[in-house]
Every structure is written in structure tokens, then in C-alpha cells.
Amino acid sequence: MAAAAARRALLADVLLFGGRGLLVGGATALIAVGAGKIAGRELSWEWVLGVALGLGMLSGIAWAVSRRWSRDRAAAEVDRALGLKDRLASSLAFSERADAGSFESWAVEDAEAIAGTTQVARVIPLRAEWTWGVWPGLAAAAMAVGIWVPVVEWDQKP
């Protein structure tokens, strides 16, 4: 159960930081394509947008992986969220001991019974935040600027 909670927490962080990375990538692409048009240079908006969004998503995934939960932390978070008073975290510690006594065995059995009924989705919800609704608009704006905004020609006199 702790491993499942750790995996779900990783997925939740990928959703969180991936959306933020895509938002930054979309904004960066829009600024780069617009600045290229103003500077009088035609940038390939397709490449700029693709690279910016790709790097943004990869950086978000990397950030999520760097914050990955251990089994101990996942058990502690489930304990905290469900008010289990460290039953799962303690059972993990007891199960790793070679010389477990009767109390430790009882604690492990109790935690296994609780873990069988625990719904990890209740403890760690998967939510896409507002960034997932904004970054497609920024990407569309970068595409629109790349397609329809003309390049400024600074060298011509009127």
C-alpha cells in the first residue's frame, strides 16, 4: 500500500509540475516568437513552440521525480491523512526488523488489515490545476503570432 501511495504521489506531482512546465514553455514560446517578429527575424515558430513545450514538460517531470516519496514517507502521509496515528509507518519499521516480537507482529497484522481497506485515491487525489487550462491558449497564441503577425522591417524608409 505504501508503494501504491508513493506511485500515486509521483503521478500527482507529474500533473502539478508538468502543467507548470508547459505553462512556462508556452509563455516562453510566445515571447520568443513575438520578439523574433519585432527584431526583424523570422523564427520557425513550430520549432520554438515544440522545443519550449517539450523542455517545459521534461523539466516538470524531472522536478516531480526529484521529489519522489519513499515508502516510509508515503506510509506517514497516509497515516496523517486518515488519522491512523502512525500505524502504517510503525508497521513498516517493525516489518524490517529480524527479531520481531509479538507486539511487532500484531502491529504489522493490524496495519496489513488497514492497508487492505485503504483507498489511496482518497488520500492522494489527482488534480489538474489551472495551468492545464492556460498553456494551450499560450501555445495557440504563439502559433497565431508565428503565422499571422508580419515581421517588422526596420531598414526600410517610408
WOURSUL-V28507 format. One record per backbone hydrogen bond with DSSP energy under -1.0 kcal/mol. CO is the residue of the C=O (numbers start at 1). NH is the residue of the N-H. Records with the same first field share a line. If there is no record, write none. Layout:
CO: NH ; NH
This chain:
1: 5
2: 6
3: 7
4: 8
5: 9
6: 10
7: 11
8: 12
9: 13
10: 14
11: 15
12: 16
13: 17
14: 18
15: 19
16: 20
17: 21
18: 22
19: 23
20: 24
21: 25
22: 26
23: 27
24: 28
25: 29
26: 30
27: 31
28: 32
29: 33
30: 34
31: 35
32: 36
33: 37
34: 38
35: 39
36: 41
37: 152
43: 45
44: 48
45: 49
46: 50
47: 51
48: 52
49: 53
50: 54
51: 55
52: 56
53: 57
54: 58
55: 59
56: 60
57: 61
58: 62
59: 63
60: 64
61: 65
62: 66
65: 68
70: 74
71: 75
72: 76
73: 77
74: 78
75: 79
76: 80
77: 81
78: 82
79: 84
86: 90
87: 91
88: 92
89: 93
90: 94
91: 95
94: 97
101: 105
102: 106
103: 107
104: 108
105: 109
106: 110
107: 111
108: 112
109: 113
110: 114
111: 115
112: 116
114: 117
119: 122 ; 123
120: 124
129: 132
130: 133 ; 134
131: 135
134: 138
135: 139
136: 140
137: 141
138: 142
139: 143
140: 144
141: 145
142: 146
143: 147
144: 148
145: 149
